[in-house]
Amino acid sequence: MALHIETFSLGPLQTNAYLLTGEDKNKAVIIDPGMNPGALVKRVADLEVEAILLTHAHFDHMGGVDEIRKLKGCPVYLHGLESDWLTDPKLNGSLMWPQASPPLSTEPAEYELAEGMELELVGHRFKVYHTPGHSPGSVSFLCGTDLFSGDVLFRLGVGRTDLPGGRERDLFDSIQNKLYTFPDEVTVYPGHGPRTAIGYEKQRNPYVPANR
């Protein structure tokens, strides 16, 4: 059965949080529960949340972690390079943007993600790809033909690289040598903005064309 995907645009930066369910509609996975997660919290009130997956630990993507983890008793997964970001408002950026967020801090993730790891959740297999550049521990999750790219690849755009730990060369490498190797029909669900497709971005993305 296909993965069922619901999108919630959360917080002042309109971060995309994704609620994923499989055949059993009572079990869910959340990717990037952002700030002001009230709508998402309401939606999962009667669901079993198997896990929270973080594409990276910037404040606008992890703002709802504390509330949802305490409410649902679910583990959090995050790449090891950002293992201390959840506990440190300076590292997760919430100290840098006081107009957008109070200082955010929560307990560390229960599990570390790494390149090539495969997670069995809600009856589906999620493969982890380490895709640094926007942040050192950025990852993308591929489930069938659905790709959750965080702030690495957007529709006709790419993630910014001017934040601490960002590196333009790494970002281009992540997109060209990992994401662009997926079939053209793979649907991309980014951390902000509308969804897109690998083939569309390879042909039209002005920042990272396929033949760069």
C-alpha positions in Angstrom: 0.0 0.0 0.0 1.2 3.5 -0.9 2.5 5.8 1.8 -0.2 8.4 2.8 1.3 11.8 3.3 -0.2 14.8 5.0 1.5 18.2 5.1 1.4 20.8 7.8 2.9 24.2 7.3 4.1 25.3 10.7 5.5 28.3 12.4 6.7 31.7 11.2 8.9 30.2 8.6 6.1 27.9 7.3 8.1 24.8 7.7 6.6 21.6 6.2 6.0 18.9 8.7 4.9 15.6 7.2 2.6 13.1 8.9 3.0 9.6 7.3 0.8 6.6 7.6 0.6 3.2 6.0 -2.0 0.6 5.8 -2.7 0.9 9.5 -4.1 4.5 9.8 -3.6 4.5 13.6 0.2 4.4 13.4 2.2 7.3 12.1 5.6 8.8 11.6 6.3 12.5 11.7 9.1 14.2 9.7 10.2 17.7 11.0 7.6 18.8 13.6 8.2 22.5 13.4 7.3 25.4 15.6 3.7 26.2 16.7 2.7 22.5 16.1 -0.9 22.9 17.4 -2.6 21.6 14.2 -0.2 18.6 14.1 -0.7 17.8 17.8 -4.4 17.8 17.3 -4.2 15.5 14.3 -2.0 12.9 16.2 -4.1 13.0 19.4 -5.5 9.5 18.8 -2.6 8.1 16.8 0.4 6.0 17.8 3.5 7.9 16.7 6.2 5.4 16.0 9.0 8.0 15.5 9.9 11.6 14.8 12.5 11.8 12.0 14.5 15.0 11.6 16.1 16.0 8.4 18.2 18.4 10.4 18.0 20.2 13.7 17.5 23.9 12.9 14.9 25.4 15.2 12.2 25.8 12.6 12.3 22.0 12.0 12.6 20.8 15.6 10.4 23.4 17.4 7.6 20.9 18.0 9.8 18.0 19.1 9.5 18.5 22.8 5.7 18.8 22.9 5.1 15.8 20.6 7.7 13.6 22.1 6.3 14.1 25.6 2.7 13.7 24.5 3.2 10.5 22.4 6.3 9.0 24.0 8.0 8.5 20.7 11.7 8.4 19.9 13.5 11.0 17.8 16.0 10.2 15.1 18.7 12.7 14.0 22.1 12.5 12.3 25.1 12.1 14.7 26.8 15.3 13.4 24.0 17.3 15.0 23.6 15.2 18.1 24.0 18.2 20.4 21.9 20.7 18.4 18.6 19.8 20.1 20.0 20.8 23.5 21.8 24.0 22.4 19.8 27.1 21.3 23.0 28.5 19.7 23.6 25.5 17.5 19.9 25.0 16.4 19.7 28.7 15.5 17.0 29.8 17.9 19.2 32.3 19.6 20.1 33.9 16.3 16.5 34.6 15.3 14.7 36.1 18.4 12.1 37.7 16.2 11.1 34.2 15.0 11.7 32.0 18.0 12.4 31.9 21.7 15.5 29.9 22.7 14.7 26.2 22.0 16.1 23.3 23.9 15.0 19.7 24.3 16.5 16.3 25.2 18.9 14.7 22.7 17.6 12.3 20.0 17.2 8.7 21.1 18.7 7.4 17.9 21.4 8.5 15.5 20.9 8.4 11.8 23.7 7.6 9.3 24.3 7.1 5.6 22.7 4.0 4.3 20.6 3.2 7.3 17.2 1.7 6.7 14.2 2.2 9.0 11.1 0.0 9.0 8.2 2.3 10.1 4.5 2.2 9.5 4.9 -0.8 7.3 7.3 1.0 5.0 11.1 1.1 4.5 12.9 4.5 4.7 16.4 4.7 3.5 18.7 7.4 4.9 20.9 9.5 2.7 23.4 11.9 4.3 23.0 15.1 2.3 25.1 17.8 4.0 25.5 21.4 2.7 22.6 23.3 4.3 23.8 21.9 7.6 26.5 19.2 8.4 24.0 16.6 9.6 21.3 17.1 7.0 19.7 13.9 5.7 17.1 13.0 3.1 14.7 10.1 3.5 13.6 8.0 0.5 10.5 5.8 0.8 9.6 4.1 -2.5 9.2 7.0 -4.9 8.8 9.6 -2.1 11.8 11.7 -1.1 11.8 14.0 2.0 14.7 16.4 1.3 14.6 18.8 4.2 16.3 22.1 3.3 18.6 20.6 0.7 16.4 20.7 -2.5 13.4 22.8 -3.1 11.2 23.4 -6.1 13.4 25.5 -8.4 15.7 26.2 -5.4 18.2 24.9 -2.9 19.0 25.3 0.8 21.0 28.3 2.0 24.6 27.6 2.9 25.4 30.8 4.9 24.3 29.3 8.3 26.8 27.8 10.7 28.1 24.5 9.3 26.7 25.2 5.8 28.9 24.6 2.8 28.0 25.3 -0.8 30.3 22.6 -2.3 28.8 20.0 -0.1 25.2 21.0 -1.0 25.9 20.8 -4.7 27.6 17.4 -4.2 24.6 16.1 -2.2 22.1 17.2 -4.9 24.1 16.1 -7.9 25.7 12.9 -6.7 22.9 11.6 -4.5 19.5 13.2 -5.1 19.8 13.5 -8.9 20.7 9.8 -9.2 17.1 8.9 -8.2 14.6 8.2 -11.0 13.0 11.3 -12.5 9.6 10.3 -11.2 10.6 10.5 -7.6 8.5 13.1 -5.8 10.4 15.5 -3.6 8.8 16.8 -0.4 10.9 19.7 0.8 11.2 21.4 4.1 9.5 24.6 2.7 7.3 25.3 -0.2 5.5 23.0 -2.7 6.6 19.5 -3.7 8.5 18.9 -6.9 10.1 15.9 -8.8 13.7 14.9 -9.4 13.3 15.0 -13.2 11.8 18.5 -13.0 14.7 19.8 -10.9 17.3 18.2 -13.1 15.9 20.0 -16.1 14.9 23.4 -14.6 16.7 24.0 -11.2 18.7 27.2 -11.8 21.1 26.6 -9.0 22.1 23.0 -9.6 21.4 21.7 -13.1 22.0 18.1 -13.7 25.1 18.7 -15.7 26.8 21.3 -13.5 
